[in-house]
Amino acid sequence: MARIGVLALIASLGTALALVASAPATHAAVSDAVRNACEKKANKVTPPLRAGEREAYITNCIADAATAQGKAKKKKY
């Protein structure tokens, strides 16, 4: 029985590694200017963010900036 458990563990680890390897590297596609702007924004948030909250804030800011770049601006008439 222990042998089956070990084989199942190895198979599940292989699947997990394959999923991680196939995940897109979105952070690499973000320009340094966007990252720096989001970091400056995170520094100005009150009350000050803890480390995990700060990283989540920066990640959300980058995601918002990435989606906003693709949207067309409305024309003013």
N, C-alpha and C positions, 0 to 999 in steps of 0.2 A: 504494500500500500504506500509506503514512503516513496517508492520509485515513481509511482503514478503522480503523487503530489509534487515531486520535484520537476517532473516533465511538464505538468500543468503550469507550474510557476515559470519555468523557462519559456514556455509558449506564450504566456501572458506578458512577460517582460519583453519578448520579441515584438509582440503586437504593440505594446506601449512605445517602444523605441521607434517603430515604424511610423506611428502616429505623430510623434514628436518631430521626427526627421522630415515628414511631409508637411508640417505646419508652415505657413508662409511667414517670412521674416519681415513683417510690416515695419518694425522699428528701424530696420536698415534702410528702408526706402524714404524715411523722413529726413528732410534737410536739417542741417544744424541750426539754421535760422529759426525754423519752427520750434525745434526742441528748446533752444535758448529762450524764445519768447514765452513758451509755456512754463519754463522754469522760473522766469521773472514774474509771471502771473501768479504762480504758486507761492512765491516768496511774499507777495502782497496780501494774501488771503488772511483774514482775521476771523477767529482766533488762529494762531499758528497751527499748521498741520503736523501731525506725527509722521514718521518716516513712511509707513505704509500708506497713509492717507495722501501724503504728498505724491508718491509714485502713482497712485490711482488717479489723482487729480491731473498730473502731467499726462498720463496715458489717455485720459478722456479728452483733454485739451488737444492733444495731437490727433486723436480720432476725429474730433469736431473740425479741426483745421483741414484734415485730409478730405472730409466730405464736403466742406465748404468750397474747396478749390475747384471742384467739378461743377458747381452750380453756376448758372448764368446770372449775371446781375440784371435786376429789373431796370427797364428804361424809364427815365423820368420824362414825362410829356409836358 
